[in-house]
């Protein structure tokens, strides 16, 4: 993983993140134009880390994630990267299979972080 990754530029009228009190809501990050679920998941996580760092936060501040997979058969590979990226106590998580993602991505991950975790 390249923790120096910069977050992707928004492809629509939304912010990469929005702070609300001690919470930071991070918009979904995709593994853009990557045909391999492992690489795509690393890119999503790298983008999230870059956004968090821009707000003086870290990945251990994440309390909730939502993972959108184009193919639920990719769950095991995505989960392997995810497990290497987050530490215990792991964030709460939902994983959902969807029919399509922006830019035909394989995976999209959004999260909520909390200052003071």
N, C-alpha and C positions, 0 to 999 in steps of 0.2 A: 504494500500500500504506500502511496505517496502522500504523506500528510501535508505536503506543500501544495496539494491540488487546490485550485481555486474553484469556487462554486460556479456552476454553469450560469450563463446569462439567462434571465427569464425569457420565455418564449411567448409571453402573454402579459396582460395587465395585472400583474401581481408582484408582491415583494418577496425576495428570497427568505426573509424572516421578518417577524413583527414581535416586538416586546410588548407585554401587557403586565405591568407590575414586575414581579419576580419571575414570570414565565416568558420563555422565548418560543414562539411557534415557527418552526422551520418548514417552508414549503417543500413539496415533494421534489426529490433529486433523482434524476434518471442516469442510468449507465448508457450514455448517448452513443449510438452507432457502434456498439460493441456486440459481436455475435456470441460471445462466451459469457454465461451467467456469472461465473466467478469474477472475471474482469469487470463486468458491469456492476456487480455488487461492490467491489472495491472502489470503483469510481463514485458510486452513490455515497458510500461512507466517507471517502475523501472529501467530497463536496460538503457534506454535513460538517465534518471537522473544520473545514475552512470557514464556513459560516459561523460556527460556534466560536472559533478563535477570534473572528472579527468582532465578536461581541464580548470578548474576554471570558469565554466559557469553554468548557471542555466536554469531551464525550461522556465522562462520568456524571455530568449534570443532566443527561437525558433521562427522563422519567417515563416516556411513552413513545413508542414507534408504531407506525403502520407501514407494512410492506405490501406492495402490490406486485404480483407476479403474473406475467402473461401465460405462464405454464406452471401449474402447481407441481409438476414433475421436477422442476428446478429447485424445489424447496430444500432438499438436502444440501446441495452445493451452495445455495444462498445462505443457509443456516450455518454452514461451516465458516464462511467469511464473517458472518454476523457474530458468531461465538468468539472469534479472534479479535473482534473490534470492541466489544462491550465487556465490562467486568461486573462481577457480582457486587451488589444486588443488581441483576439485569433489569432493564426497563420493562414495563408492561408492554405487550406487543400483540398486534393483530396482523394476520397474514391473509391476504385475499387474492384469489385468482380473478383476473379481469380479461376481457376479450381483446383489449388493445390499450396501449399507452402512447403518450406523445412521442413523436419521432420514431415510432415503432420499437421503443425500448423494451428490453426483456424484464426490467425491474425498476420500480420507483419506491423510494423510501422517504417518508416524512416523519418528523418527530416534534416532541415538546420537551424543552429543557427547563430546569428550575434552578435559579440561583440559590445556593445554600444547601444543596443536597450533600 
